[in-house]
Amino acid sequence: MGKNRNIPINKGNYSSFETKEREDRFEEYKSEGWKEQYANYRMEWSSLPKEQKLRDYPLLVDVELASICNLKCPMCYTITEEFKEKVNAKIMNFNLFKKIIDEIGGKVPALRLSLRGESTLHPKLIECIQYAKDKGMKEVSFLTNGSKLKPDYFKKLVDAGVDWLTISVDGLDEEYEKIRKPLIFSETLDKIRKMSEYKKENNLHKPVIKIQSLWPSIKNDPEKFYNTFEPITDLIAFNPLIDYLQKDSDIIYEDNFSCPQLYQRVIIGADGSAMMCSNDEENDHVIGNANIETIHEIWHGDALNKVRKLHLEQDGYKNLDVCKRCYLPRATETKESSSVNGRSFNILNYVNRNQNVGK
């Protein structure tokens, strides 16, 4: 495949309308308590995929505490019959979680406690965070819809040591409520405001709070969206709508694509299934089982090495259905621009991708 591999490191989630000062502060706060190790972790996040080098353990382990959700968002694959048929939607067994953490504590820098479902539905989420931090995990994070983040619960998350929360907030007011049923925008905004107040009152930088939104849900007034959340969050990002519902047929791909995730992370589903990558939403390419294998065995195993080998070949990824459906190898284009508070930025979208939520 030569030296001209196209290896997109952080494709799909953009903080283009942020200021450099806020982006730098976000990184500074995230690294508190492990600055040197954090700098090395972020450097390896980019360098290892580009050099096709394997650490003894991955940089990140995604542990899906819950593959179930309490919302029915129109763009989400978890509402499809295909997902319900293929995925064993459940809460992860706490003993399995402890088994994973006992192995990777002190060896893997980062732990992400979410994938497809809503992590806060796990009855032992607080205990999971505390256990992971006690075992030496430097960064513990998860993505949430925010429905459970009332002040008392947030305080427990803070006390347990969570480092980073990403909250999905798609749009403002009616737009948000149309997408994030049955949540109420004013209630979500109030929860985030109270989190910010608690951090300020206690002089806390962590957990850093990141908001992310679908671009179509904020494109009519991104400035209002940004200015609503800027005072009460650490970072705001958006992403174009991905083909989660697998409706696209006319897909254009980048040249010489090779996936970075194969050198960055291992993904363990709520039932213990190890998936090839974080974009295998339907468990189509299982590479191991954390109930009976170690993370080390999965990371260095034949199943994942075969995938790595395919990705080294010219367009080898096209032999894998999961990769052909993925947004990472999809070609992007800039046909749209916007501005926030006088800062102009371009919108990077996928070629031939409908940007209407639910389509």
Buried (B, 14 or more C-beta within 10 A) or exposed (E): BEEEBBBBEEBBEBBBBBEEEBBEBBBEBBBEEBEEEBEBBBEBBBEBBBEBEBBEBBBBBBBBBBBBBBBEBBBBBBBBEEBEEEBEBBBBBBEBBBBBBEBBBEBBBBBBBBBBBBBBBBEBBBBBBBBBBEBEBBBBBBBBBBBBBBEEBBEBBBEBBBBBBBBBBBBBEEBBBBBBEEBEBEEBBEBBBBBBEBBEEEEBBBBBBBBBBBBBBBBEBBBEBBEBBBEBBBBBBBBBBBBBBEEBEEBEBBEBBBBBBBBBBBBBBBBBBBBBBBBBBBBEBEBBBBBEBBBBBBBEBEEBBEBBEBBEEEBBBBEBEBBEBBBBBBBBBEEEEBEBEEEEBEBBBBBBBBBEBBB
